[in-house]
Amino acid sequence: MVNLKALVAGAAGLVGNLLPPRGEAGRLRRALKAKDLNETYKAELSAELAVVLFACAPGENVTAKAFAEGRKHAELAMAGDPESWAAFRAERALHLALGDAEESLLPSSRALERDADRARGLAEHASAMLVAACSNACAARYLEMKPEEQSRGMETASARRAAALWRVMETGRLLRNASDAAPDDADAAAAADAAAHYVELDAFKGSTTNELIDLAKCRPYVGTTMDGRVCPAGRKKKKKKEIKPVVNYNDKKIGPGVVKRD
């Protein structure tokens, strides 16, 4: 059910915000109506439908109607085996739909404890880690724009930048480990190669907020709610006012702003 190639590629930032194919929600709804579905497959279908319903275009939040239906299917997937991949995926999708990027790390971190299919667990966690990096980078930008809301401890722009940078670096390490766990998986190897520069970042040197947003491919999240705040677009650079040269009586440019008189 899970598109592992899309998951790994998305975690490495190889593609933008992955929207489901047109008509995918209808296909999954029809599949769920089939008779004699075993519980495992039904949970996988429900989890996948929740993910599809929660998906939205860059800069948009999930609609109330899609959220209500998606939550119902996410809870159905989570009601079965709590340690199944369907439950992990549904719980993570629900956290993200609620805008809780940091909370979405919890189900994928539990998935790492599974012995079976460790490569997939690492890729899932890497994907969640990169979203959490974006949440922190967006928070840093917000606090830079509204310094009066900064406080001691974690709620400062510099602390948020540091948290975002650590999560970007951790994404690279997780994808490298996923590739090591599945050496014959070409997609995992490609994702690890694409994110190799994440591991080589200098945590002591730090990065600007705009650099972090570009590194983690956070542009699709601008305008969406993440961890209680709307990710801001940032300030637009003001264009410098152009001073046009003044033309003298002989129609020769002698400016700017100076007129030579006879």
N, C-alpha and C positions, 0 to 999 in steps of 0.2 A: 504493500500500500504506500509506503513512504518513498518519496522520490529522493533517494540518497544523494544522487548527483547534484540535484538542486540544493539540497541541504548543505552539503560540503562546499559547493561553489558559493552559496550565499554567505557561509561562515567566513570564507576567505576574502569576501568582498569582490569576487570575480564578476558578479552580476548585481544589479540593483535590487530594489524591492520586488520580490518574486510574487506576482499575482497569479492566481490559478487560471487555468484555461477557461474560456467562456463555456458555460453550461455544466461546469464540474459539480456545482452544488446539486443540480437536478439529477445528475447521474448517480451521485452518492445517495440522495434521498430514495431514488428508485431501488438501488441496491439494498438499502436497509429494509425495504418492504418485502423482500424475497422471503419465501418460507424456508423453514429448517436451517436457519443460520446458526452456526455454533457460536457460543458466547465470545470466544476470542476474536473471531473474525468480525462479529457485530461491534465489539469494542473498538477494533481498528477502524472500521467504517465510521463510527461515531466520532472518534478522535480526528480523523481526516476531514470530516464534514465541519467540525468545529473550527479547524484551522482555516478551511476555505471560507467559512462565513466571517471569520475574524479578519481575513485579509482585506486590505483597503489600499487605495492608491496613495502615492507619496503626498504627504501634507494633509491627509484626511484622518479622521477618527472613525471608529466603527459605529455604524448607525444603531439606534436603539432596537430596531426590529431584528437586524442581523445578530446583535449581541444576545438578545433574549433566546433566539433559536440556537445560536452557537453555545451558549452557556448550558442549555438543556442537554445537548449532545456531549459536551465536555464532561458534565456530571455523570452521564450514562457510561462514558468510557472509564471514568475514575471509580465507578461503583463496583467494578469487577475486581480483578487482581491489582492491588495498588502498586505492585512492583513490575507490572507489564509495561512494554514500550508504549502501548496505547494510553495508559494512565499517565505516564511521564509526559508524553506529547500533549495530551489534552490539558493537563495541569499547567504546563508551560504556556500554552496558547491562551489559556484563560487569564493568567497573570499579565501577559502582554496586552491582551484586549482591555484589561483594566488599567493599563498604563504602568504596571508595576514591574519595571525592567529588572530591578535588583532582585525582587522576589522570584522572577523567572529562573534565576540561577539555582534555586533550591531543588526542583525536580530533576534537572539535568545533573546536578552534583550527586544526587542519590543514584542516578543511572550509572555513574562511574564505579559504584561499588559492585555492580554486576560482573560476574566472571565471563558470562557469555557475550560475545560481540562487543568487545571492549572498544574497538575502533569506532563503532557507531556511537557509543556513549561519549567518547572523547569529542567526536564531531558535533554531537548535540550540544555538549557543554561549551564548545568553542563558539558555536552560533549564538548561544545565550550570552556568553561573555562579551561578544562584540556589541550586542544590543545594550548591555549594561555600560559598556564604554561610551556609547553614544549618549546614554542618559546622563552620565557624569559630565561629558563634554558640553551637552546642552545646558546643564545646570551651571557650569562654569561661565558660559556665555551670558546666561540670565543674570548671574550675580555681578558680572562685569558691567552689565547695563544698568543694574540697580544695586549699587554698592551699599546703600543704606540697609539692605536686607541681609548683609553678611554678618556673621557672628563668630564667636570663638569656636575652635574645634573644627569639625568637618564642614560646617556651612560657610566656607570661604571659596572664592574662585580658585585660588592656588591649590587648596586641598582637593577640590573637584577635578582639577586638571591632573593632579598626581594620581588620583583614583582612576581616571579615564586612561592615562598612559599605562598604568600597571595592567589594566584589563586588556588593552590592545596587545601588550607584550605577552600576556598569558594566552591570548587567542593563538598567537603564533606557536607557542610551546605546545598547546593542546593539539593543534593540527599536525605538528611535527610528530608528536607521540602517536596520533591516530595513524599516520603513514607508517610509522615503525611497527605498529601493532598489526597492520595489514599490508605487508610489503608488496603483495601482488595486485593491490588495488590502485589502478592508474589514476582514478579520480581523487583519491586521498593524497596521492603523491603530488598531483597537480595543485591541489589546495595548499599543501604544505609548502611547495615551492613559491606559490603566489604570496603567501604570508610570511616567508622567511625573513623579510626585512623588519617585521614586527619584533622578532626575537632580538635583533641587533640594535634596537633603539637604546638610547642612553637615558636611563631613568634619572640620573643626577643632572644631566643637562636640561631635561624637561622639554616641553613643547608648548607652543602657543595654542590657544583654543581653536583657532581656525585650522592649524596644522592637524590637530587631533580629529576634528570633524572630517577633514579630508582623508586622513589615514584610515579611520574606521568606517568610511563611506556613510556618513550620517545624514547627508542631504535629504534623503527621502523622509526623515523623521521631523524635519522642520515644519512647524505648525501642528504637530501632534502632541498629545499630553503624555509625558513620561515622568513617572514618580512625582506626580502632583503639580507639575509645571508644564506649560506649553513651551516646546522647544523654539526659541526665537530665531529669526532669520539673521539677526545681527544688524548693526547700523550700516546704512548705505554711505559710501564715501561721497562727500560733497565735492562737486566739480568746482575747480578754481575758476573764478570769474576772469574771463579773457579781456585784457585791455587792448582795445583796438588802436592801432597807430593813427595819429592825426595827420591829415593831408594838408600840406602848405598851399600857398596860392598858386604855385607852379605845378600842383598835382603830384608832388613827390612825397613819398613816405619818409618822414623824419622822426616819428614817434619814439616810444609810446607815450602819449599824453603830453607831448611838447610841440608847440607851434613856433616855428621860426618866422619871424616877421621882418620885413625889409625896413 
